[in-house]
Amino acid sequence: MSSASSQLLPLLELSGSPYEQGLAHGREAKVQIDRNLKTYFWRFERESKLARDDVLHRADLYLENIEKSAPLYAEGMKGIAEGAKRELLEIVALNARFELIYSEASAHGKLPETDGCTTFALLPEKTNNGHLILGENWDWIPDVQALLLRISEPGKPNVVCFTEAGIFGGKIGLNSAGLGLVINGLNSDKDDWSKIQKPFHVRCWEILRSKTFDDAVAAVTSTPRSCSANFVIGQVDHRVVDIEAAPAKHLALEPKNGFIAHTNHFLEPELLDIIVPEVSKRPSTRSRYARVTKLLRESGKLDMAGAQGILTDHDDYPYSLCRHPDETFPPEERYQSVVSVVMDLHERKMSIAKGPPCQHSYRTITLI
C-alpha cells in the first residue's frame, strides 16, 4: 500500500431516515459503488451466465418484494441510487446479489461450491475480561469495495457495521443495544432465487436494527428464505445462537465449551431435509472449521488481540483462516479475506482490518 491511509476502510457517518442515510451513502461512496457495479455485473455474466437485462429483470422482482416486506430498506436503496446517480435496479441488483449469484447454479440443477468466511463467538467464560466477543474473516472477491458505517437513526439503536459499497445497512456489525452479527454463506439443493423471499442483506439490516435478541432471531426465522445462509447472533446478556438457515427450515446451534464457530457447510443438513454440495475444487470449509475449533478449544481465555491472532492463522495456506488468493485459479475464482472483524459487544467496539489481516493493522471503531 502506498500510504497508511490507503490501508483504512472508508468510514461513513450516516444519520436520519433510511432514505437520508442512503442518499449520503450514495454521494460519499459513488466511486466505490461504481467499481462494485462493474465487478458484480462482470461476475453475473461470467459466473452466473446472466446478461445485464436478465439481472435487472430479476432485480425488479426483488424490488417488488422488498417494497412490501421492508419498505424502509427500499427507501434506503432509492437514496443510494439517487446519491450515486445510478439506476435504482442496478442498486437493487447489488443488494440482492447474494441470491442472484449463489442460487443460479442450483436453479440449473448443479450445486455450487461456496467457500469463504470463518466466524466465531466467545462467551464471557472464554474471554479475559468476561465480555462477549464475535469474530469473522469475510472471504470474498478481492476487488470488492468495502465500507464502514456508523449509523444514527431516530428510534433505533446506533450501529457500527461493515458493508459493501452500494449495499444498504450492514452485514457484520454491532449496535448500542449490545447486539452483534457475523455471517457465513451456505449452499443447498433448495436454494432458488426465483422464490423471491426477503433477501439476505435485508435480514442482516433488520438484525442490526434490533433492540432485542428475540427480534434479531425473528429477522432470520419468521419467514422462508430464497437461499441458505448462516447467522451468528449475540447480545450482552450472554445469549448467543448460530442459526443454520436453509430456505424452508432452520436450526439453532448453541455454544459448547464457551464458544461456537462456523464456516461454509451445514453441520446438521439431515435435520433440515437438504442436500449440500460436494466441495472438491476448494475444499477449505471443512479444514477451516476443524482448524478454528481446534484453536479455540485449545486456547485459554482470549482477549481481542488473541481473537485477531486466530484470524491471522495460516495453517493450510492459501486456504487458511487468513485466506489468500490461489493464483493457479482463473481471476473469477480467486478469493481472499477481504475484511477481518473482532467485536467486543460489552464495550460496543469493533476492530476491523482490510484483508488478508496478516498484511494490515486493525482499526478500532466505537459507538460509545
N, C-alpha and C positions, 0 to 999 in steps of 0.2 A: 504494500500500500504506500502511496506517495506521501501521506501525512497521517498524523494521529486522528484528525477529524474524519478522514475518509474511512476509518475503521468503525465509526459510530453510526448506528442506525438513526435516521431522522426521527425526531420526536415532535409530534403534532399535539398542541394543546387545543382541545375541542370543547365547546360548551354550547348550551342552548338545546333546542329541539333536535330530533334526529335529522330533519331537513337541514337545519343550520350547521349541524356537525358535518353532514355530508358535503355541503357547499364548501366549507373550509377545507375539508379533506381533499376535495377535487381541485381546488385552487392551489393549495400548497404542495400537492404531490402530483401535479399534472405530468411532469417529466417521467416520474416513476410509473404512473398509470399508463402512459403511452407505451413505455417499454414492456410492461406486463401484458398489455393487449397484443402487442406484436409477438411476444413469446408464446402466449396461450393460443392465439389463432394459428400460429405455426404448429403448435402441438396438436391442436384439434385436427388439423389436416394430416399431419404425419402419423400420429399415434392412433387417433380415433377415426381417421378417414372421413372427416366431416368438413365439407366445404363451408365457406363463410355463411352463405344463405341458410344452410341447414342448421348451423349453430344459432343464428339469430332467430330462426323459426322456433327452435326448442327453447331458447331464452324467453320468447314471447309467452310460451305456455307456462314457464316458471314464474314469469312476472304476474300473470293472472292469479296463480296460486298464492304468491307472496302478498299481493294486494288484499287478498281475502284473509289469509291466515296470520299475517304480520304486517298490517298496513303502515306502521311506523318504520319498519325496515324498508319497505318500498319507498317511503319518503326520503330515507337516508340515501338510497341508491339514486333517486332523482336528483338530490342535492349534489352527489358526486359527479353525475353526468353533466349537470349544468356548470359546476365549478371547473371541471376538466375540459369542458367543451367537446364532449364525446356523445355519441348516440346512446340513448338510455339502454337499448338492448345489448350494446357492447358491454356496458357495466353490469347488466343482469347476467350476461354470459360469464363474466368473471366470478360473480357471486354464486353461480350455480355450477362452477367448473368442476367441483368435486363429483357431482352426479354425471356431468357430461363426459368427463374423462374416464372415471373409474368403472362406469357400468357399460360402456359401449361394447367392450369385448363380450361381456356376459349376454348382451342383447343379441349377439350373433352366435351364441352357443359355445363360445370359447371363454374359459375362465382366465381373467387377467392375473398378473403376478405383481401384487402390491408389495413394496418393500421400502421401509423407511419410517423413522420416528421411534424413539425409545422414551418411555415415560415411567415415572415412579412417584410414589407418595411415601413420606416418612412420618409416622405417628410421633407424638411427643415423647413416647418412651424410647424412641430411636434417635433422638436429637439431643445435642449438648445443652441447649437452652430450654428444652421442654416445649418447643414450638412445633407447629405443623408445617412441613416443608414439601413442596412439589417440585419436580424437575422434569425437563424434557430436552432432547435433541430433536429438532424438527428437520427431518431429512427430505429434501425435495430438489427441484430443478435449480442448478446453481445460478442461473440468470434471473430468477425471480427477485423482484424488488420488494423489500420488507420495510415496514414502518413500525414505530412505537406510537401508541395513542394514550393520552391522558385525558379522560372524558369526565365532564361535569354536566349532568342533566337534571333539571328540577324534578324532585320526587323520586329519584333513583339513586342507588349507591354510586359513588365515584368509582371509576375504573381506570386501571393502567393495564395495557394489553399489547400484544403483538398481532399484526395483521399483514396481509399482502396489500400493496398499494392498489386501491380501487375496490377492495372488499370491505364493506361497511362493518363497523364494530370490530371485535377481536375474536381470535380463536384460541389463544393461550393468554391467560392473564389472571388478575385478582381484583377484588373490589373492596370498598370500605366497610362492607358487612363481614369481612374476613373470609370470603368465599373465593376459591380458586379453581381453575380448569386447565388440564392438559389433555391432549387428544392423540389418537392413532387412526390411520386409515386401515380398513379391513375389506376383504372381498368375500363374497359368497355367490352361489348359483342363483340366489333370489334377487340379486341386485339388478335394477332396471330403471333407467332414467325416466322412462315413459309412464311410470306410476305417478309421477308429478305430485309427490308429497312435499311438505315443508323442507327446504334444503338444509344440508348440514351446517352451512355457515350461519343461517338464521337461528338455528338451535344454539350454536355457540354464543351468539349475541344475546339470546334470551337467558342463557345460563349466567353470563357475566353481569346482566342487569338484575339478577335475582337477589332478594334480600334474605331468603331462607333456603336452607338445604333442600327441603321438600319441593319448593318451586323450581329449583335448579334441576333436580332429578326429573320432574314432570316435563321440563322442556325437551327431554330426550324420549321419555317413555309414554307420554299421554297420547301420541298419535303415531301411526305407522310411518315408515321411512322409505325413501326410494332406494337408498344404498346403505351398506353396512358401515359402521364406524365404532370406535371405542372412546369412551369419555371417562376420565378420572376426575371426580369432583370431590373437593374437600372444603370444610368450613371449620372455624376456630373452636367450635365446641367439641372438636376432636372427631368429628364424623367424616369418614372417607368411604367412597364407594367407587368401584370400577365397573362401568356398565358396558358390557358387550352387546351392541345393538345391531341385530340383523333387521331386514326390512319389516318382518311381521312380528318378531319376538325379541325379547331382550333378557339378559341375565345379569344379575347383580353379584359381583365378586367382592369379598371382604378381605381386608389386610390380614396377614398372618406374620407372627414374629416381629411386629412393629412396622411392617412395610408391605407395599404391593407394587408390582411392576408389570408393564405390558409392552409388547412390540406390535407386530403386524399380522398375527394369526389368532384365530379364535382358540381359546383354551378349552372350551366346552361346546364344540359345534354340534354334537349329537343332541344336546339338550335344547338346541334352537332349531332342529329339523332342517339343517342346511348342509350343503357340500362346500368344502373350501378347496381352493386350487392347490395343486401340487407345485410347490415352488422349486424350480430346478435351476434356472439361469442365475437368479440372485437369491441364494438360499439363506441370507443372513438373519432373517427374522427369528428363526429358532436358535441360532447360535448367539444372537444378541440377547435373546430372552434368558438363555442359560447363563450367559456371562453377567448380565446385570443382576440377576437374582443371586448368583454366587457372590458377587462383590458386596451386595447389600447384606446378605446373610452372614458373611464372614467379617464384616466391618463392625467396629464398635459404634458408639454413638457419634453421629455426624453433625457438623455444622454446615453452613452454606459453602464454605471452601471445600469441605470434604465431598459434598454432593457435586460440586463442579468438577472435582477430581475424577469422580466416576464417569462423568460425561465426556471427559477427555481421554478415556481408556482406548488403547489401540490394539488390543488383542484381536486377531483375525483381520488386520489391516488389508485392504481398504474398507472392508465390510464391518468395521468395528463400531462400537458405540459412538465414537467420534468418526463419523463417516466421511470418506474421501472418494472422489470420482474414480471409477475404473476406466483408465484411458484406453483399454482394449475394446470398449463398447462404442457403438456409434453415438454421436452427440446427444440424440434424443433419449438415450437410455442411461445417461450418466447422472448420478445423484450424489449429493453431499449433505452434510449437516449445515443447513443454511443459517439457522439460529440455534443457540443453546440458552436455556432459561432455567433459573432456580428461583423459587419464590418462598419467602417466609410469610405465611398468612397472618400470623400474630402481629408482626411488625409492619404489615401492609407494604412490603417492599419486594421488588423484582430485580434480580441481577440477570443481565442478558448480554450475550456476545454474538457478534457475527460469526458465522461458521466457515470451516470447521473450528471449534472453540480452542483447539490447541494452538491456533495461529492468531488469536485475538484476545484482548482483555475483556473481562466482564464489566459492564456499566450498571450501576445501581440506580433504579428509579423508585421513588417512594410516593405514597399517597398522603402520608402524614409526616 
